[in-house]
Amino acid sequence: MKVFPRHLSLLSLGLFLISLNVSAAGASTDSSAISSTKQVKGKATSPEVQRLVQEFNAQREVQLSEHAALMQKLQKATTADERRQLLTQSRDQLLSAQKNQAKRVRDDLKKLREAKKAP
């Protein structure tokens, strides 16, 4: 039974960190609030940055809905084995997503280094 709270706290921590990134970036979940010449602390944001913020918000909404679905499944689970199976599945999906994100970051860094080396 110790497995349940630990994994739940990891999921909550992940969602909390995601929400911190959104608030730190000054992003709004309302995509209509982003205009092509929005001013952020006196600086105009580029359309590329706005596109990235919109993509991030879309991914965040998907993750929040997946988390809500998992919470409903966990509440409906009647045995500890069912809960453990759901949490294991969720943990595996989270680890897979983290590995994919780390690979994308490494690839982006590699491209930046190559672009910096090229004249």
Secondary structure by P-SEA (a helix, b strand, c coil): caaaaaaaaaaaaaaaaaaaaaaaacccccccccccccccccccccaaaaaaaaaaaaaaaaaaaaaaaaaaaaaacccaaaaaaaaaaaaaaaaaaaaaaaaaaaaaaaaaaaaaacc
